[in-house]
Amino acid sequence: MRFRNLKKITKNNQKISEQNKTKSNALLPKYTDRIKAFITDMFMIYIPILYIIAYVALSGKDEFQASSLAQFSGVAIYATIYALFLSKTGQTPGKKAYGIKVVDAKSEDNLSFLQAMWRFVSFLISATTLIGLLLPLYRKDKKSLHDIMSSSKVIVL
């Protein structure tokens, strides 16, 4: 077989294989990037919420620490903002900075608001056990406990 013909066949096979790629072949992010994105979100979203509650709504940190309603409202506001980001774009500011996106595990579309809210609640559960956060280090699909519970997955854009 001539080299030109072989080259054409190879190029055609590459085009066909690229067309047959599905969304499920998406790359999985590094665990360190997920942690960095989480820390970025904490500084960009959660800390300003706590500051506003402690120093604008209340009279200072002592009153904030004494009020469990203020602490719960800070977490609730953060959860709502987090779920809105994930349901709208699939990314929070921290995840966007590191090129990470959270999608539904089956359809690979953006999460619904309720699914994103459940992902946050299940994150709180898995963070208290600490095993849930270390689970991606031992799984091939790199899913945390909250990803499994909310049937979501994290991919690289």
N, C-alpha and C positions, 0 to 999 in steps of 0.2 A: 504494500500500500504506500502510496506517495505521501510525503510529509504534509503537503497542503491539504489533502483529504483528511488525514489524521488530525490536523489542526482544526479543520472545520467541524469534525465530529466532536472533538473535545470541547470546542466553544459552544456548540449546540447542546451538549450534555450539561455544561455548566449553566446555561440559560434555563434549561428545563428544571434542573435541581434548585435553582434560585426561585423559580416560579412555584415549585412545589413546597417550599418552606412554609410552615404554618407559624402561627403566633406562639405555639407551644415551644418553639426552639429558642425562646428568649433567654438571654443571659441572666444568671443569678448574681446579685450584688455580693460584694465582700461583706463579711460580718462587721468589720471595722467601719466601713462606709455607713452601714445602718446605724451604728452607735454614734458616729459623728453627726449624722442627720438628726438623730434624736436629741443630741446635746444642742445643736443649732436651733431646733424648734423650741427647746426649753428656754433658751436665751431670747429668742425673737418673739415668742408668743406668751409663754407661761409667766416669766419673770415680770414683764410689763403689767400683766393682769394682776399679779400679786401686789405689785407696787401701787397700782391704782386703788385696789381694795384697801390696802393697809394705810395709805397716806392721804387718799382723797376721800374715800367713803368712811373710813374710820380715823381715829386720831393718832395712830402709830402702831408700831410692831407689837407692843405689849397687849393692846386691845385686840389686834388681829390674832395673836397666839391664844388669847383667852376665849375667842369666839370660834366654836366649831362650825357654826353656820357660815362664817366668812371663809373659812378654809374649804368647806364643801362647795360654796358658790364659786370659788376660784377654780377648783377642779371641774365643776360643771360647765363653766364658761369655756375653759380650755378644751374640754371634750366636745362641746358644740362647735367651736371653731375648727378643731381637728377633723371632725366628721364632715363639716362643710367643705373643707379643702379636699379631703379624699373623695367625697362624692362628686364634687364639681370637676376637679382636674386630675385626681389620682395622686396628687403630690402636695405635700406641705412645703413651706419655704426651705426647710432643711433637706428634704428629699430632692427637691428641685436643684439645690446647690450641688448635690452629689450624683445627679442623674439617675435617681431611683424613682420608681413608680409602683404604687400598690394597685393591684387589679384583682378582679374576681378569679378564683382558681379555675373555674369551668369555662366561662365565656370570655375571659380576659378583657372584659369591659370595666369601666369604672365601677366602684362599689356604690350601692345605694346608701342613702343617708343612714338608715337603720342598721345596715350591715357595717358601715364605718363606725357607728356609735357602739355596736356590739364588739367590734374589733378593739376599740379603746377600753371598754369595760373588761374584756378578756385579757387585754394587756395588763391592766391593774392586777388581775388575778394571777397571771403568770409571773408578774414582777414580784409579787409577794412570795411565791414559791421559789423563785430564782432558778429552779430547774427549767422552767418554761423559757427563760431567756438564754439558757445555755444549750438548749435543744438543737439550734441550727449548726452547732459545731459537730454534731454527731449524725446529722441527716444528710442524705445526698441532695435532696431538694431544698435544703437550707431554710426550712420552715420553722418558725417559732411556735410555741404553744398557742399564742393568740392568732397566728395565721391559720393554724389547723382548726381552732374553734370557730373562727369566722369565715372559713373557706375562702381565704384570700391568699395571694402570693405577691412577693416583691420581686420586681424585675428591673433590669438595667435598660435605660433608653438608648 
